[in-house]
């Protein structure tokens, strides 16, 4: 996974508890911030799918290159 995607993933993971706890007081929010929670979950899923797609493409290129060099 790229370092940029890793940083964004960390922010997404940190955003999940912020949806339920107030950062200023540390207390549980009476009404959780649901869009932040679901947005963080969706962002995490998108980052994981995109990074696995990129890794798959890189592996396919490496395998094709390795097979071409043998001939």
C-alpha positions in Angstrom: 0.0 0.0 0.0 1.3 3.5 -0.8 2.3 5.7 2.0 -0.4 8.3 1.0 -3.1 5.6 1.2 -1.7 4.5 4.5 -2.0 8.0 5.9 -5.5 8.4 4.7 -6.4 5.0 6.1 -5.1 6.1 9.5 -7.3 9.2 9.4 -10.3 7.1 8.5 -9.7 4.8 11.4 -9.3 7.7 13.8 -12.5 9.2 12.5 -14.6 6.3 13.7 -14.2 6.9 17.4 -14.6 10.7 16.9 -18.1 10.0 15.5 -19.1 8.6 18.9 -16.8 10.5 21.4 -16.4 14.3 21.6 -12.8 15.2 21.0 -12.9 18.2 23.3 -14.4 16.6 26.4 -13.9 12.9 25.8 -17.4 12.1 26.7 -19.8 10.0 24.7 -21.9 12.1 22.3 -25.7 12.0 23.0 -26.3 11.9 19.3 -23.4 10.2 17.3 -22.2 11.8 14.1 -23.4 9.0 11.8 -22.2 10.5 8.5 -18.6 10.6 9.8 -18.9 7.0 10.9 -20.3 5.6 7.7 -18.0 7.9 5.6 -15.0 6.5 7.4 -16.1 2.9 6.9 -16.8 3.5 3.2 -13.3 5.2 2.9 -11.6 2.2 4.5 -13.4 -0.2 2.2 -12.5 1.9 -0.9 -8.8 2.2 0.1 -8.5 -1.6 0.7 -10.2 -2.5 -2.6 -8.1 0.0 -4.5 -4.8 -1.0 -3.0 -5.6 -4.7 -3.6 -6.5 -3.9 -7.2 -3.2 -2.0 -7.7 -1.2 -4.9 -6.1 -3.0 -7.4 -8.4 -2.1 -5.3 -11.5 1.5 -5.0 -10.4 1.8 -8.8 -9.8 0.2 -9.5 -13.2 2.8 -7.1 -14.9 5.7 -8.7 -13.0 4.5 -12.2 -13.9 4.1 -11.2 -17.6 7.6 -9.7 -17.6 9.1 -12.7 -16.0 7.4 -15.1 -18.5 8.6 -12.9 -21.4 12.2 -12.9 -20.3 12.5 -16.7 -20.2 11.9 -17.0 -23.9 
